[in-house]
Amino acid sequence: MRLLAFLLMLVFLSGCQSALDDMVSLQLRKEAEQLNKKGPREVADGVRMDSVSAKGKSIKFSYTLVHVAKGDVDPASFYHKVKKELTDYADTMAEMQFYRKNKIQVSYAYYYKNGTPLTTIIVKPGADLAGAGDRSK
């Protein structure tokens, strides 16, 4: 009898987690839709956000470096510098709390001015904070 109760509880809890994941996925799709409605736009000097897409518990932001041609930057150096900045931002800023709380994978795809891929950086907000607490409060 205890085993049956335990198994029923597991089924119930997994159903709750699935519903929560579906709600998170829906929220991410809505966010992507809202950002895409604004169309491509400059988000920083020389950086244009082209599109946002969401699938499951992941979201992808695509950017073009409008003044940078292939050969102008070292891809490895760019990756390491920007990855650190994005990780620090994701782990500390209040705007990223939803992503941390729901363990959202955030991808940032960067393209040269001609549309050729430069790099994609994947950040998992809060992954480096295990046990450190949420510093955005």
Secondary structure, 3 states (H helix, E strand, C coil): CHHHHHHHHHHHHHHHHHHHHHHHHHHHHHHHHHHHHCCCEEEECCEEEEEEEEECCEEEEEEEECCCCCCCCCHHHHHHHHHHHHHHHHHHCHHHHHHHHCCCEEEEEEECCCCCEEEEEEECCCHHHCCCCCCCC
